[in-house]
Amino acid sequence: MDILVLGCGIGGLVASNVLKERLGDRADVTVVDKMKFFRFPPSYPWVMLGERKPEQVQRKLEVLRKKGIKVLTGEVSAIDLESRSVQVNGSGLSYDYLVIALGAQYAPERIPGLLENSHHIYDLDSALRFWRALKEFDGGTIAVGVSSLPFKCPAAPYEAAFLIDHYFRERGLGDKVRIRFFTPEGLPLPSAGPDIGNSTFEFMKSRGIDAKFKVKLKEVKSDEAVFEDGSTIRFDLLFAVPPHICPEVVQRAGLTDQTGWIPVDPATMRTSYSNVYAVGDITAVPTPSGFVPYLPKAGVFAHRQAEIVANNLAVEIKHRGREKAWDGGGACFLMTGGGQAGFVKGTWFAKPHPDIEFHSPSRIWYMQRVLFEKYWMRHWF
Ligand SMILES: Cc1cc2nc3c(=O)[nH]c(=O)nc-3n(C[C@H](O)[C@H](O)[C@H](O)COP(=O)(O)OP(=O)(O)OC[C@H]3O[C@@H](n4cnc5c(N)ncnc54)[C@H](O)[C@@H]3O)c2cc1C
């Protein structure tokens, strides 16, 4: 029995670990990634502040081999659903079950001037580059925002704004640095509902961060962000979440729908192709009772979805145990600077609306956020 897991980010790492643990010799579990490392994006805000070094936020994938997981480094260049095979490094790999966890790809080139004139922390090198820029910055306007929807981690750009604000206050430059936020969203964290969105907005105001909602970035000049409605923000430094797209290899395989992402059954992550599952950022998961039509992209969801898929495959292959259905459960932190973090937890498929609780920023949630990183860097390796 060959199980092929494409991508070894958060979803693929969990899926391959749980599959091997549950199936042992009953299945060959192969995970393919173009990178030799697993990197933990929730640590990038700390990289942005110089509080983490690259080696602290990454682990070698080859370590997984000691668990019996086959690790293949290479680019997935084609997926053939008819012949049940995948092309990697020019060779064909056949599968009985396929778990696709290739995440989202960035497409900054879709917005003229974005690549040349902006920073972000959506990959490790960019987070390191932004750290160098922040260290050199000594006053002016920093625009922080989201170029287009969807994007991963609903809290990340807000978190970045709070952390940047705190960083400059600590450096004694609070009066000299102005942060202006922009986003196509109607409120912060729209998938968590208007109460949490309004509380976060009030908190931004209390920190002197002004925000422009419902604006879509059209063009970036060397010192100005231009939006589709004709409005602009002048900046001295720009942080902009780049546009996200589904990896082209998945689009070419015909797995995507009008959303541009892979449609799946929300409870099981099955695609419409037999024995093919997709988890994490690459999926479009409808939330019929949600505040937004599709689940936001987040590692916590990729993690839970991967556990469900691995459990259900193990049950199917071993004819033992019970299949599980995912309830849309998840949680996330919102770091606000100075060793404080808020916490959002909920069940996104609850009816009539997602059942979500918000805990105001405190030291306790920040400590939990630190433990969350420790868990990820140790538990799966
Ligand atoms: C700054 C930041 C902060 C975040 N904070 C949080 C947080 O606090 N909580 C949270 O829940 N989420 C957070 N996230 C979001 C989280 O990181 C993602 O949602 C999560 O990583 C998605 O997991 P995934 O497995 O779907 O994709 P990924 O983790 O992106 O993994 C995809 C993998 O596929 C590989 N790949 C892609 N294409 C190919 C190819 N053609 N061939 C071979 N390999 C390929 C990539 O190299 C990658 O390793 C954050 C993200 C960022 C950027």
PDBQT file of the ligand as one rigid body, heavy atoms in Angstrom, charges set to zero:
ROOT
HETATM    1  C1  LIG A 401       3.801  35.003   9.403  1.00  0.00    +0.000 C 
HETATM    2  C2  LIG A 401       2.861  33.852   9.553  1.00  0.00    +0.000 A 
HETATM    3  C3  LIG A 401       2.342  33.553  10.812  1.00  0.00    +0.000 A 
HETATM    4  C4  LIG A 401       1.451  32.491  10.952  1.00  0.00    +0.000 A 
HETATM    5  N1  LIG A 401       0.961  32.222  12.210  1.00  0.00    +0.000 NA
HETATM    6  C5  LIG A 401       0.078  31.214  12.364  1.00  0.00    +0.000 A 
HETATM    7  C6  LIG A 401      -0.425  30.900  13.662  1.00  0.00    +0.000 A 
HETATM    8  O1  LIG A 401      -0.051  31.500  14.666  1.00  0.00    +0.000 OA
HETATM    9  N2  LIG A 401      -1.346  29.902  13.745  1.00  0.00    +0.000 N 
HETATM   10  C7  LIG A 401      -1.767  29.208  12.646  1.00  0.00    +0.000 A 
HETATM   11  O2  LIG A 401      -2.610  28.327  12.790  1.00  0.00    +0.000 OA
HETATM   12  N3  LIG A 401      -1.301  29.479  11.404  1.00  0.00    +0.000 NA
HETATM   13  C8  LIG A 401      -0.379  30.453  11.246  1.00  0.00    +0.000 A 
HETATM   14  N4  LIG A 401       0.121  30.724  10.001  1.00  0.00    +0.000 N 
HETATM   15  C9  LIG A 401      -0.413  30.009   8.820  1.00  0.00    +0.000 C 
HETATM   16  C10 LIG A 401       0.226  28.646   8.633  1.00  0.00    +0.000 C 
HETATM   17  O3  LIG A 401       1.625  28.737   8.579  1.00  0.00    +0.000 OA
HETATM   18  C11 LIG A 401      -0.294  28.006   7.346  1.00  0.00    +0.000 C 
HETATM   19  O4  LIG A 401      -1.692  28.106   7.312  1.00  0.00    +0.000 OA
HETATM   20  C12 LIG A 401       0.136  26.554   7.301  1.00  0.00    +0.000 C 
HETATM   21  O5  LIG A 401       1.538  26.483   7.176  1.00  0.00    +0.000 OA
HETATM   22  C13 LIG A 401      -0.553  25.796   6.177  1.00  0.00    +0.000 C 
HETATM   23  O6  LIG A 401      -0.110  24.477   6.177  1.00  0.00    +0.000 OA
HETATM   24  P1  LIG A 401      -0.074  23.666   4.787  1.00  0.00    +0.000 P 
HETATM   25  O7  LIG A 401       0.437  22.323   5.142  1.00  0.00    +0.000 OA
HETATM   26  O8  LIG A 401      -1.365  23.787   4.100  1.00  0.00    +0.000 OA
HETATM   27  O9  LIG A 401       0.970  24.442   3.875  1.00  0.00    +0.000 OA
HETATM   28  P2  LIG A 401       2.495  24.802   4.167  1.00  0.00    +0.000 P 
HETATM   29  O10 LIG A 401       2.804  24.726   5.615  1.00  0.00    +0.000 OA
HETATM   30  O11 LIG A 401       2.733  26.086   3.465  1.00  0.00    +0.000 OA
HETATM   31  O12 LIG A 401       3.307  23.627   3.436  1.00  0.00    +0.000 OA
HETATM   32  C14 LIG A 401       3.306  23.464   2.047  1.00  0.00    +0.000 C 
HETATM   33  C15 LIG A 401       4.569  22.702   1.681  1.00  0.00    +0.000 C 
HETATM   34  O13 LIG A 401       4.496  22.298   0.326  1.00  0.00    +0.000 OA
HETATM   35  C16 LIG A 401       5.756  22.489  -0.279  1.00  0.00    +0.000 C 
HETATM   36  N5  LIG A 401       5.542  22.644  -1.734  1.00  0.00    +0.000 N 
HETATM   37  C17 LIG A 401       4.765  23.554  -2.361  1.00  0.00    +0.000 A 
HETATM   38  N6  LIG A 401       4.746  23.339  -3.688  1.00  0.00    +0.000 NA
HETATM   39  C18 LIG A 401       5.543  22.261  -3.901  1.00  0.00    +0.000 A 
HETATM   40  C19 LIG A 401       5.896  21.523  -5.078  1.00  0.00    +0.000 A 
HETATM   41  N7  LIG A 401       5.430  21.842  -6.290  1.00  0.00    +0.000 N 
HETATM   42  N8  LIG A 401       6.716  20.456  -4.935  1.00  0.00    +0.000 NA
HETATM   43  C20 LIG A 401       7.202  20.102  -3.713  1.00  0.00    +0.000 A 
HETATM   44  N9  LIG A 401       6.870  20.761  -2.566  1.00  0.00    +0.000 NA
HETATM   45  C21 LIG A 401       6.052  21.820  -2.661  1.00  0.00    +0.000 A 
HETATM   46  C22 LIG A 401       6.326  23.711   0.389  1.00  0.00    +0.000 C 
HETATM   47  O14 LIG A 401       7.741  23.722   0.292  1.00  0.00    +0.000 OA
HETATM   48  C23 LIG A 401       5.816  23.549   1.830  1.00  0.00    +0.000 C 
HETATM   49  O15 LIG A 401       6.760  22.898   2.654  1.00  0.00    +0.000 OA
HETATM   50  C24 LIG A 401       1.058  31.729   9.823  1.00  0.00    +0.000 A 
HETATM   51  C25 LIG A 401       1.595  32.020   8.574  1.00  0.00    +0.000 A 
HETATM   52  C26 LIG A 401       2.499  33.047   8.432  1.00  0.00    +0.000 A 
HETATM   53  C27 LIG A 401       3.098  33.326   7.073  1.00  0.00    +0.000 C 
ENDROOT
TORSDOF 0
